[in-house]
Amino acid sequence: MDEFALPEVLTRPLEDVVLAMKALNVSNVAGFPFPTPPDRSQITAAVKLLANIGCVDLSNVEVESGDGTVTRLGKAVAKLPLGVRYAKMLLVAAQAGVLDYAIVLVSILSESSPFQHNADKTDEDPEKEGDDSDVESNDETDDDKTKQEKKSPKRWHHRKGDIFAAMLAVGACTYAGRGAGGASELVATRRFCEENGLNTVIMGRIQKMRKHLASLAKHRLSNAEGIAAKTGGYSSSMSPPSELQERLLIQAVTSGLLDNVALLAPPGSLTGTHPYGSRCAYLSSSTLSKEPMYIDGNSTMHSRDFRQLPQWICYDSIVRKVIKDGTSVMIMKNITPVDPSWLGELAKGTKLLSLGGPLVSPLPSYNADQDAIMCPVSTKFGCHRWEIPSIKQVMYDCLQSPESKQTPDFLIDDSFRWFARFLLEGKVLPGLQGLEAFLNDKPTTITRRTPVAKVSVLVSCLAGAGVDSAAALRKHWAEKDDKFLFKALKNWVKRENQADAKTLWIQAVKQNVALWKARDH
C-alpha cells in the first residue's frame, strides 16, 4: 500500500473543485497555486464540461484572461453538495415541479444498474446482446428457463429509456416494503428483488441515496414542490409520473448531460469498417472525433434493427469494451431518448449551441413575458454543428448581427414593422384589443414587402423613437409625448369610425401611462 493517500484534489472529479473555486471568484483556476497541482489538461477538461452545461461563461476569456467566469446557474449548482451534472438536474427539476421524481432518477444514476444481467457479454456482438436465445443452452430445464426469465432485465422496460425503467423498479420495490421499516421491510424488499431480477444490494444503496437527497432537498430546495422539499422524506406509494412529468424529467436529465448527447450517425458520416457496423452507431456532440459509439446490449433501448433506434439520445457514461478480435468499442450506458426540439432552449448560454441569422419561417411573434418581438434563428448543436429545430431570439438584436446583413429576406427596421402589426392587432397593449375593427386595412399589410405610404409613416415613427416594445411605448407616452403615433394612426382608420377609434386610443394611452407610472409600486 502507498505510504500516504493521494490528495483529494487528485482523486475527486475536478469539475466540482473548479466550480467551487469559480463560485469563490477565482478567475484563473489553472494558475492557482495548489499545494499539489492537478494536471492542467484535467482543469481544461473540467472547465469545458462546466461551460457545456452552462455553469461557466467563456465568452470573455480573451478580454478578461483566466478560464471563464461562473454563471448564475453555476452559483446555484455550487451550493448543492453533489456532482455538477446531478445538481443541475435537481435544480431544473425543482423549477419544473418534479423534484420528487428527479431525486429517484439521480439516485439511480449515482449507482450501478439495479438489474440482474444474464451474463457477462463483454466479448459478444452487441447485435446479439439482449437476445434471450444467446443465454439458453440445450440442457436447460423448464425450471431453469423460468428462473432465467425472472432475472431477465428486459422484464423492466420503459419507452423513455433505462433510468425510467429503473425508476419503475425502484417505485415497485419501495411499494413492496410499504415503508414498514426494520426487518419486515428488509425481508419484503429482498423477496421482491429476488423475484423480479433486481440486485438487492444496489437497490438498497439507491434507497439510501434517495433518503439523503430528500433530506438535502428539504434544507437546500425548500421552496420547491413535493414531499422531499417539505418533509425531507419520500412516499412509499408514489405513482408513476404522468406524460407531462416524464417530458419535464427528460428535459431535466438532458440539461445535466448536454455534452453527452449523441446522434445516430447520418449515412456516409462514418468511413472505413467498424466492428459493429455503422448503421447502429452514434456520434458524440461534444467531440469532433468520429469514433462510433453503441448502445449497451442490456439497455432497454437496444435494438438489432437500426430503424427502431432513437435518432437523438443522451447517455450517462461510456465504457470501453474489448471484443474477441482485440478491438475496443465505446459502449454508452443509461440511455434516454431526446427530442431535438428541446436542445436549443436547454443549451442556451452554452458553448454547444451555435446561433446564426434570422429565418423566414416560422413567422416572428410577440412574446409578452419578454416584451419583445421574437424571430427564429438558424440553430446548430454540438461540435459537429448539427442542424436542430430553430429557437427564437429578440428580433432587433438578430437584425444587428452580421449574418442578417447577408440575407435579402430582412430589412433593418423589421422589428419595428412587426411591432406595428401586433400593436394594431391588439396583441401588445391592454385597451387596444378592439382597434382592428375600426381599421380600413388589415395590419398584415405592414409586414408585406409592397410599398405603402401609411405603412412607411407608421414604421418610421416607431423606428425614429426606438420603440419596438410595450415598455418603450409606455415610457415614450409618459415622459415625452402622449400624442405619439396618433397622427400616423389616422390614415389607418375608416372615416365613419374616426370618433370611436379616437376615444379608444385616448383611453388606452391613459391606461398604459398609468401602468408605466405605477410600475415601481
C-alpha positions as CSV (number, residue, x, y, z in Angstrom):
1,M,0.0,0.0,0.0
2,D,1.0,3.6,-0.5
3,E,2.6,5.3,2.5
4,F,0.1,8.2,2.1
5,A,-3.2,8.5,0.4
6,L,-3.4,10.7,-2.7
7,P,-4.5,14.3,-2.1
8,E,-8.3,14.7,-2.6
9,V,-7.7,17.2,-5.4
10,L,-6.2,14.3,-7.4
11,T,-9.0,11.8,-6.7
12,R,-12.3,13.6,-6.9
13,P,-13.9,14.9,-10.1
14,L,-12.2,18.2,-10.9
15,E,-15.3,19.9,-12.3
16,D,-16.7,20.1,-8.7
17,V,-13.5,21.6,-7.5
18,V,-13.3,24.1,-10.4
19,L,-16.9,25.2,-9.9
20,A,-16.4,25.7,-6.2
21,M,-13.4,27.9,-6.9
22,K,-15.2,29.8,-9.6
23,A,-18.0,30.5,-7.1
24,L,-15.4,32.0,-4.8
25,N,-14.4,34.3,-7.7
26,V,-11.2,32.5,-8.6
27,S,-10.9,33.7,-12.2
28,N,-7.9,31.6,-13.2
29,V,-8.1,28.1,-11.7
30,A,-5.2,26.8,-13.9
31,G,-2.9,29.4,-12.4
32,F,-4.0,28.9,-8.8
33,P,-1.1,27.8,-6.5
34,F,-2.3,24.3,-5.5
35,P,-0.1,22.6,-2.9
36,T,-0.5,19.5,-5.2
37,P,-1.5,20.9,-8.6
38,P,-3.6,18.7,-10.8
39,D,-2.7,18.2,-14.4
40,R,-3.5,21.4,-16.5
41,S,-5.3,19.3,-19.1
42,Q,-7.7,18.0,-16.4
43,I,-8.5,21.5,-15.4
44,T,-9.1,22.5,-19.1
45,A,-11.4,19.5,-19.5
46,A,-13.3,20.4,-16.3
47,V,-13.8,24.0,-17.5
48,K,-15.0,22.7,-20.8
49,L,-17.6,20.4,-19.2
50,L,-18.8,23.3,-17.0
51,A,-19.1,25.5,-20.0
52,N,-21.0,22.8,-21.9
53,I,-23.7,22.6,-19.2
54,G,-23.9,26.3,-18.7
55,C,-22.2,26.7,-15.3
56,V,-19.2,28.7,-16.7
57,D,-19.2,31.5,-19.2
58,L,-16.2,31.5,-21.6
59,S,-17.4,34.3,-23.9
60,N,-15.0,37.0,-22.4
61,V,-11.9,34.8,-21.8
62,E,-9.8,36.6,-24.3
63,V,-10.6,40.0,-22.8
64,E,-10.6,39.1,-19.1
65,S,-7.9,36.4,-19.3
66,G,-8.3,33.5,-16.9
67,D,-10.5,30.4,-17.7
68,G,-14.1,31.8,-17.6
69,T,-16.5,33.2,-15.0
70,V,-19.2,31.5,-13.1
71,T,-22.7,32.0,-14.3
72,R,-25.9,32.5,-12.2
73,L,-26.7,28.8,-12.8
74,G,-23.2,27.8,-11.8
75,K,-23.5,29.6,-8.4
76,A,-26.8,27.8,-7.7
77,V,-25.2,24.4,-8.7
78,A,-22.2,25.1,-6.5
79,K,-24.4,25.4,-3.4
80,L,-25.5,21.7,-3.7
81,P,-23.0,19.1,-2.4
82,L,-23.4,16.9,-5.4
83,G,-21.7,16.3,-8.7
84,V,-22.4,19.2,-11.1
85,R,-24.5,17.2,-13.5
86,Y,-26.7,15.8,-10.8
87,A,-27.0,19.1,-9.0
88,K,-28.2,20.8,-12.2
89,M,-30.7,18.0,-12.9
90,L,-32.2,18.6,-9.4
91,L,-32.3,22.4,-9.8
92,V,-34.1,22.1,-13.2
93,A,-36.5,19.5,-11.9
94,A,-37.3,21.6,-8.8
95,Q,-38.1,24.6,-11.0
96,A,-40.4,22.3,-13.1
97,G,-42.2,20.9,-10.1
98,V,-40.9,17.3,-10.5
99,L,-38.2,17.2,-7.8
100,D,-39.5,14.0,-6.1
101,Y,-39.2,12.0,-9.3
102,A,-35.8,13.6,-10.2
103,I,-34.4,12.5,-6.8
104,V,-35.2,8.9,-7.8
105,L,-33.5,9.3,-11.2
106,V,-30.4,10.9,-9.7
107,S,-30.2,8.2,-7.1
108,I,-30.3,5.6,-9.9
109,L,-27.6,7.4,-11.9
110,S,-25.3,7.5,-8.8
111,E,-25.3,3.7,-8.6
112,S,-24.7,0.8,-10.9
113,S,-27.7,-0.8,-12.8
114,P,-30.1,-2.5,-10.3
115,F,-31.0,-5.1,-12.9
116,Q,-29.5,-8.6,-12.7
117,H,-28.0,-9.2,-16.1
118,N,-27.9,-12.7,-17.5
119,A,-24.2,-13.0,-18.3
120,D,-21.1,-11.0,-18.9
121,K,-21.3,-10.1,-22.6
122,T,-18.0,-8.3,-22.9
123,D,-16.9,-10.3,-25.9
124,E,-20.2,-10.7,-27.7
125,D,-21.5,-8.8,-30.6
126,P,-24.0,-6.1,-29.4
127,E,-26.1,-7.1,-32.4
128,K,-26.8,-10.3,-30.4
129,E,-26.9,-8.7,-26.9
130,G,-30.3,-8.8,-25.3
131,D,-31.4,-11.8,-27.4
132,D,-32.7,-14.4,-24.9
133,S,-31.6,-17.2,-27.2
134,D,-28.0,-16.3,-26.5
135,V,-28.2,-17.3,-22.9
136,E,-30.2,-20.5,-23.2
137,S,-28.5,-23.9,-23.5
138,N,-29.9,-27.2,-24.8
139,D,-29.7,-28.9,-21.4
140,E,-31.7,-26.3,-19.5
141,T,-34.8,-27.5,-17.7
142,D,-38.1,-25.7,-17.8
143,D,-37.5,-24.6,-14.2
144,D,-34.1,-23.1,-15.2
145,K,-35.6,-21.2,-18.0
146,T,-38.4,-19.9,-15.8
147,K,-35.8,-18.7,-13.3
148,Q,-33.7,-17.1,-16.1
149,E,-36.7,-15.3,-17.4
150,K,-37.4,-13.9,-14.0
151,K,-33.9,-12.5,-13.8
152,S,-34.1,-11.0,-17.3
153,P,-33.5,-7.2,-17.3
154,K,-35.9,-7.0,-20.2
155,R,-38.7,-7.5,-17.7
156,W,-38.3,-3.9,-16.8
157,H,-38.9,-1.8,-19.8
158,H,-39.8,1.8,-20.4
159,R,-40.2,3.6,-23.7
160,K,-38.3,6.7,-22.2
161,G,-35.1,4.8,-21.6
162,D,-33.1,3.0,-19.0
163,I,-33.3,5.3,-16.0
164,F,-37.1,5.4,-16.3
165,A,-37.2,1.6,-16.4
166,A,-35.1,1.6,-13.3
167,M,-37.4,4.2,-11.7
168,L,-40.4,1.8,-12.2
169,A,-38.4,-0.9,-10.4
170,V,-37.4,1.4,-7.5
171,G,-41.0,2.5,-7.2
172,A,-42.3,-1.0,-7.2
173,C,-39.7,-2.2,-4.7
174,T,-40.4,0.7,-2.4
175,Y,-44.1,-0.1,-2.5
176,A,-43.4,-3.8,-1.7
177,G,-41.7,-2.7,1.5
178,R,-44.7,-0.4,2.3
179,G,-42.4,1.8,4.4
180,A,-42.8,-0.7,7.3
181,G,-39.3,-0.2,8.5
182,G,-37.0,-2.6,10.3
183,A,-36.7,-6.3,9.4
184,S,-40.2,-6.7,7.8
185,E,-39.4,-4.0,5.2
186,L,-36.0,-5.5,4.5
187,V,-37.4,-9.0,4.1
188,A,-40.2,-7.8,1.8
189,T,-37.9,-5.8,-0.5
190,R,-35.3,-8.6,-0.6
191,R,-38.0,-11.1,-1.7
192,F,-39.3,-8.6,-4.3
193,C,-35.8,-8.1,-5.7
194,E,-35.2,-11.9,-5.9
195,E,-38.5,-12.5,-7.7
196,N,-38.1,-9.6,-10.2
197,G,-34.4,-9.8,-11.3
198,L,-33.1,-6.9,-9.2
199,N,-29.9,-6.6,-7.3
200,T,-30.8,-6.3,-3.6
201,V,-27.5,-4.6,-2.6
202,I,-27.6,-2.0,-5.3
203,M,-31.3,-1.3,-4.7
204,G,-30.6,-0.8,-1.0
205,R,-27.9,1.8,-1.9
206,I,-30.3,3.6,-4.3
207,Q,-32.8,3.9,-1.5
208,K,-30.2,5.2,0.9
209,M,-29.1,7.8,-1.7
210,R,-32.8,8.7,-2.2
211,K,-33.2,9.4,1.6
212,H,-30.0,11.5,1.5
213,L,-31.2,13.6,-1.4
214,A,-34.7,14.0,0.1
215,S,-33.1,15.4,3.2
216,L,-30.8,17.6,1.1
217,A,-33.9,18.9,-0.8
218,K,-35.6,20.0,2.5
219,H,-32.6,22.1,3.5
220,R,-31.5,23.5,0.2
221,L,-34.6,23.4,-2.1
222,S,-37.3,24.0,0.5
223,N,-39.3,26.3,-1.9
224,A,-39.8,23.5,-4.4
225,E,-43.0,21.4,-4.7
226,G,-43.2,17.9,-3.4
227,I,-42.8,15.7,-0.4
228,A,-39.0,15.8,-0.3
229,A,-38.7,19.6,-0.1
230,K,-41.4,19.8,2.6
231,T,-40.6,16.9,4.8
232,G,-37.2,15.6,3.8
233,G,-38.6,12.2,3.1
234,Y,-40.4,10.3,0.3
235,S,-43.7,8.4,-0.2
236,S,-43.6,4.6,-0.3
237,S,-46.5,4.7,-2.7
238,M,-45.5,7.3,-5.2
239,S,-47.4,6.8,-8.5
240,P,-45.5,6.7,-11.9
241,P,-45.1,10.1,-13.5
242,S,-47.6,11.4,-16.0
243,E,-46.8,12.0,-19.6
244,L,-46.1,15.7,-18.9
245,Q,-44.0,14.9,-15.9
246,E,-42.0,12.4,-17.9
247,R,-41.3,15.1,-20.5
248,L,-40.1,17.5,-17.8
249,L,-37.9,14.9,-16.2
250,I,-36.2,14.0,-19.6
251,Q,-35.5,17.7,-20.0
252,A,-34.0,17.9,-16.5
253,V,-31.8,14.8,-17.2
254,T,-30.8,16.2,-20.6
255,S,-29.9,19.5,-19.1
256,G,-27.2,17.8,-16.9
257,L,-26.0,15.6,-19.8
258,L,-25.9,18.2,-22.6
259,D,-22.4,17.3,-23.6
260,N,-23.4,13.6,-23.5
261,V,-26.0,14.0,-26.3
262,A,-25.4,11.7,-29.3
263,L,-26.9,11.5,-32.8
264,L,-27.5,8.3,-34.7
265,A,-24.7,8.5,-37.3
266,P,-26.0,10.0,-40.6
267,P,-25.5,7.9,-43.7
268,G,-22.0,8.4,-45.1
269,S,-20.7,10.2,-41.9
270,L,-18.6,7.2,-40.9
271,T,-15.9,5.8,-43.2
272,G,-14.0,2.6,-43.1
273,T,-15.0,-0.6,-41.4
274,H,-16.2,-0.9,-37.8
275,P,-16.6,-4.0,-35.6
276,Y,-20.3,-3.5,-35.2
277,G,-21.1,-1.6,-38.4
278,S,-22.2,1.9,-38.9
279,R,-26.0,1.7,-39.1
280,C,-26.4,1.4,-35.3
281,A,-23.5,3.7,-34.5
282,Y,-23.8,7.1,-32.7
283,L,-21.6,10.2,-32.8
284,S,-20.9,12.4,-29.8
285,S,-22.0,16.0,-29.8
286,S,-19.0,17.1,-27.6
287,T,-16.1,15.9,-29.6
288,L,-15.0,16.3,-33.2
289,S,-13.9,12.7,-33.1
290,K,-15.9,10.4,-35.4
291,E,-15.3,7.3,-33.3
292,P,-18.6,5.4,-33.3
293,M,-20.5,4.7,-30.0
294,Y,-23.0,2.0,-29.5
295,I,-26.0,1.4,-27.1
296,D,-25.3,-1.1,-24.4
297,G,-26.8,-4.5,-25.3
298,N,-28.5,-4.6,-21.9
299,S,-30.2,-1.3,-22.4
300,T,-34.0,-1.1,-22.7
301,M,-33.4,1.0,-25.9
302,H,-31.2,-1.6,-27.6
303,S,-32.3,-3.0,-30.9
304,R,-30.6,-5.0,-33.7
305,D,-32.8,-3.1,-36.2
306,F,-31.3,0.4,-36.6
307,R,-34.8,1.6,-37.7
308,Q,-36.0,1.0,-34.2
309,L,-33.3,3.1,-32.6
310,P,-34.0,6.7,-31.4
311,Q,-32.2,9.3,-33.5
312,W,-31.2,11.5,-30.6
313,I,-30.2,10.2,-27.2
314,C,-28.2,11.3,-24.1
315,Y,-26.1,8.8,-22.1
316,D,-24.7,8.9,-18.5
317,S,-21.4,7.3,-19.2
318,I,-19.2,5.4,-21.7
319,V,-17.2,2.3,-21.1
320,R,-14.6,0.8,-23.5
321,K,-15.2,-2.8,-24.3
322,V,-12.7,-5.2,-25.8
323,I,-14.2,-7.7,-28.2
324,K,-12.9,-11.1,-29.3
325,D,-10.6,-9.8,-32.1
326,G,-8.9,-7.4,-29.6
327,T,-10.7,-4.3,-31.0
328,S,-12.1,-1.9,-28.4
329,V,-15.5,-0.2,-28.9
330,M,-17.3,2.6,-27.0
331,I,-20.5,1.5,-25.2
332,M,-23.0,4.0,-23.9
333,K,-24.8,3.4,-20.6
334,N,-28.1,4.7,-19.2
335,I,-29.7,5.7,-22.5
336,T,-32.5,8.3,-22.6
337,P,-34.2,9.3,-26.0
338,V,-34.1,13.1,-26.5
339,D,-36.4,15.4,-28.5
340,P,-34.1,17.6,-30.5
341,S,-36.6,20.5,-30.4
342,W,-35.7,20.9,-26.7
343,L,-32.0,21.2,-27.3
344,G,-32.0,24.8,-28.4
345,E,-33.7,26.0,-25.2
346,L,-31.8,23.6,-22.9
347,A,-28.4,24.6,-24.3
348,K,-28.9,28.4,-24.3
349,G,-25.8,30.1,-23.0
350,T,-23.5,27.1,-23.5
351,K,-20.7,26.5,-26.0
352,L,-22.6,23.6,-27.6
353,L,-25.2,26.0,-29.2
354,S,-24.4,28.0,-32.3
355,L,-26.9,30.7,-33.4
356,G,-26.9,32.1,-36.9
357,G,-29.0,34.7,-38.8
358,P,-32.8,35.1,-38.7
359,L,-35.1,32.6,-40.7
360,V,-38.1,33.4,-42.7
361,S,-40.1,30.6,-41.2
362,P,-41.8,30.3,-38.8
363,L,-43.1,33.9,-38.6
364,P,-42.0,36.3,-35.9
365,S,-44.2,36.7,-32.8
366,Y,-44.6,39.0,-29.8
367,N,-43.5,37.5,-26.5
368,A,-45.4,39.2,-23.7
369,D,-43.1,37.7,-21.0
370,Q,-40.0,39.2,-22.6
371,D,-41.9,42.1,-24.1
372,A,-40.1,41.7,-27.4
373,I,-40.6,40.8,-31.0
374,M,-39.0,37.3,-31.4
375,C,-37.9,35.7,-34.6
376,P,-36.5,32.2,-35.4
377,V,-32.8,31.9,-36.0
378,S,-30.6,29.3,-37.5
379,T,-29.7,26.9,-34.7
380,K,-27.0,24.3,-34.6
381,F,-25.9,22.0,-31.8
382,G,-22.6,20.3,-30.8
383,C,-19.1,20.3,-32.1
384,H,-20.3,18.9,-35.5
385,R,-22.8,21.8,-35.8
386,W,-25.8,19.6,-36.4
387,E,-29.0,21.4,-37.5
388,I,-31.7,21.3,-34.9
389,P,-35.2,23.0,-34.7
390,S,-34.8,26.7,-34.5
391,I,-35.2,28.8,-31.3
392,K,-36.4,32.4,-31.2
393,Q,-34.3,35.3,-30.3
394,V,-35.0,39.1,-29.9
395,M,-35.5,40.3,-33.5
396,Y,-33.9,43.7,-33.0
397,D,-30.7,42.1,-31.8
398,C,-30.7,39.5,-34.6
399,L,-31.0,42.2,-37.2
400,Q,-27.9,43.9,-35.9
401,S,-25.8,40.7,-36.4
402,P,-23.5,40.3,-39.5
403,E,-25.4,37.2,-40.5
404,S,-28.7,39.1,-41.0
405,K,-27.0,41.6,-43.3
406,Q,-26.1,38.7,-45.7
407,T,-29.7,37.8,-46.5
408,P,-32.1,39.9,-48.6
409,D,-35.1,38.5,-46.7
410,F,-35.0,41.1,-43.9
411,L,-34.9,44.8,-43.5
412,I,-33.1,46.6,-40.7
413,D,-36.4,48.1,-39.4
414,D,-38.3,44.8,-39.4
415,S,-38.6,44.6,-35.6
416,F,-40.5,47.9,-35.7
417,R,-42.5,46.7,-38.6
418,W,-43.7,43.6,-36.8
419,F,-44.3,45.6,-33.6
420,A,-46.6,47.9,-35.5
421,R,-48.5,45.0,-36.9
422,F,-49.0,43.3,-33.5
423,L,-49.9,46.7,-31.9
424,L,-52.7,47.3,-34.4
425,E,-53.9,43.7,-33.9
426,G,-54.3,44.3,-30.2
427,K,-51.7,41.8,-29.1
428,V,-49.3,44.2,-27.3
429,L,-51.2,46.7,-25.1
430,P,-54.3,46.4,-23.0
431,G,-57.1,48.6,-24.2
432,L,-56.3,48.3,-27.9
433,Q,-57.9,44.8,-28.5
434,G,-60.9,46.4,-30.3
435,L,-58.9,48.7,-32.6
436,E,-58.6,46.3,-35.5
437,A,-62.4,46.5,-36.1
438,F,-62.1,50.3,-36.9
439,L,-59.2,49.9,-39.4
440,N,-59.5,50.3,-43.2
441,D,-56.8,47.8,-43.9
442,K,-55.5,44.6,-42.4
443,P,-52.5,45.0,-40.1
444,T,-50.8,42.2,-42.1
445,T,-50.2,44.8,-44.8
446,I,-47.5,46.2,-42.6
447,T,-45.3,43.2,-42.9
448,R,-45.7,42.7,-46.6
449,R,-42.9,43.9,-48.9
450,T,-45.3,46.0,-51.1
451,P,-44.5,49.8,-50.5
452,V,-47.5,51.5,-48.8
453,A,-47.3,55.2,-47.7
454,K,-49.2,54.8,-44.5
455,V,-47.1,51.8,-43.5
456,S,-43.9,53.8,-44.1
457,V,-45.1,56.6,-41.9
458,L,-46.1,54.3,-39.0
459,V,-42.9,52.3,-39.1
460,S,-40.7,55.4,-39.4
461,C,-42.3,56.9,-36.3
462,L,-41.6,53.8,-34.3
463,A,-38.1,53.3,-35.6
464,G,-37.2,57.0,-35.1
465,A,-38.3,56.8,-31.5
466,G,-36.7,53.4,-31.0
467,V,-40.0,51.9,-29.9
468,D,-40.5,48.1,-30.5
469,S,-41.8,47.0,-27.1
470,A,-44.7,47.8,-24.8
471,A,-42.4,49.2,-22.1
472,A,-40.7,51.6,-24.6
473,L,-44.1,52.8,-25.9
474,R,-45.5,53.4,-22.5
475,K,-42.3,55.3,-21.5
476,H,-42.5,57.5,-24.6
477,W,-46.1,58.4,-23.9
478,A,-45.5,59.1,-20.2
479,E,-42.2,61.0,-20.5
480,K,-42.1,62.6,-23.9
481,D,-45.3,62.8,-26.0
482,D,-48.7,61.3,-25.1
483,K,-49.9,62.0,-28.7
484,F,-47.2,59.8,-30.2
485,L,-48.5,57.7,-33.2
486,F,-51.9,59.5,-33.1
487,K,-51.4,61.3,-36.4
488,A,-49.9,58.2,-38.1
489,L,-52.9,56.2,-36.9
490,K,-55.4,58.4,-38.6
491,N,-54.5,57.1,-42.1
492,W,-55.5,53.6,-40.9
493,V,-59.0,54.3,-39.5
494,K,-62.2,54.2,-41.5
495,R,-63.8,57.6,-41.9
496,E,-67.0,56.6,-40.2
497,N,-65.1,55.2,-37.2
498,Q,-62.8,58.1,-36.5
499,A,-64.6,59.2,-33.3
500,D,-64.8,55.7,-31.8
501,A,-61.2,55.0,-32.7
502,K,-60.0,58.3,-31.1
503,T,-61.9,57.6,-27.9
504,L,-60.5,54.0,-27.7
505,W,-57.0,55.3,-28.4
506,I,-57.1,58.1,-25.8
507,Q,-58.4,55.7,-23.1
508,A,-55.7,53.1,-24.0
509,V,-52.9,55.8,-23.7
510,K,-54.2,56.9,-20.3
511,Q,-54.4,53.4,-19.1
512,N,-50.9,52.5,-20.2
513,V,-49.3,55.7,-18.9
514,A,-50.9,54.9,-15.6
515,L,-49.3,51.4,-15.8
516,W,-45.9,52.9,-16.5
517,K,-46.1,55.4,-13.6
518,A,-47.2,52.6,-11.2
519,R,-44.5,50.1,-12.3
520,D,-42.4,50.7,-9.2
521,H,-45.2,50.5,-6.7
